[in-house]
Amino acid sequence: MKGWKRSIFLLQIIEEILLQQDLSHLLQKIVSLGVRFLQVDAGTLRLADSKRKFLLLKAAVGTSRSSDCISLPVDRNSIAGQSFIKGVPFLCPDISREPLYPWNNQEVKKFTSLLTVPLKTKDEILGVLSFYCRRKKYFSSFELKIAQLFASQAALAIVNKSHIDKISKLAITESLTGLYNQGYFYQRLKEELSRASRWKLPLSILFIDVDGMKNINDTYGHLKGDEILQLVAGGIKNSIREMDIAFRYGGDEFAVILPQTSSKQALIVAKRIKEQAKIKAHPYNITLSIGLVSFPEDGDDPRNLLDKADKAMYRVKQEGGDGVKKFS
């Protein structure tokens, strides 16, 4: 692509990026446009988690999200980690000679050359963009400069969208606990189920009821009841990963969506939530009844899945509460 054509295309790309309505679509659009812009075979985008300990794969084009590369530690043992830590690009003309390349990953073995650039703003490094090509020595210093220019515009778009999303979050957040509200639950569950189906990844849902809340409200009053709900919400937050999504479904009921989580793994999370709730709400002897369902084995319809989780939770209630049951 000639220089003037690249300049026009870059302006068109910036316009397309600015039109994206939410962060997930923005990230996917950045990768797809970057692949077109650089005329390569594949691309990925990773963002650092809030503790900056992992680089989480957020978007991919031309390569699948294989489970062994969803999350990379922020260290010097990977190309993405090196680029993120140092804040510099990484150009590899022949990755067969690169010791940091993940040769244990079958999906990326088909590529020959690689270019990774940090997503940098003036104040911070957000993550990294990586582009892959099947041809050796495809990336030149010119492609490197073009990729850096593209990445800088992408980083600004991500920051701006994140600020807008923080404001929008106020409309979907429940004020007492700070968790997402019921109205947002089904919207987010549909999105996560679609993503899990597309990438052939598991997903689990926990439906949680606080045992004996009526008795607590009658004994201690509704203000104390509200305080206990806040403490339970805190226990849930302490027990889940950044990628997991917690909701106050209504009254004394909570829900948690666990992406990339099998039923066996979700059972461990549920038990951890139970223990954290007891610790947080001490000395009120709080217990939880938790129902568990998983995709794909329990279905793929959002309302049907929640109904099954609700039934599993009520079976725990019928047996005296303070437990976890998988739908069966």
ABEGO torsion letter per residue (X at the ends): XBAAAAAAAAAAAAAAAAABABAAAAAAAAAAAAAAAAGBABBBBBBBBAAGABBBBABBBGBBBBAAAABBBBBAABAAAAAAAAGBBBBBABAAABAABBAABAAAAABABBBBBBBBBAABBAEBBBBBBABBGABBAAAAAAAAAAAAAAAAAAAAAAAAAAAAAAAABBAAAGBBBAAAAAAAAAAAAAAAAAAGBBBBBBBBBBBGAAAAAAAAEAAAAAAAAAAAAAAAAAABBAABBBBBAEEABBBBBBBGBBAAAAAAAAAAAAAAAAAAAOAAGBBBBBBBBBOAAAEABAAAAAAAAAAAAAAAAAAGEGBBBBBX
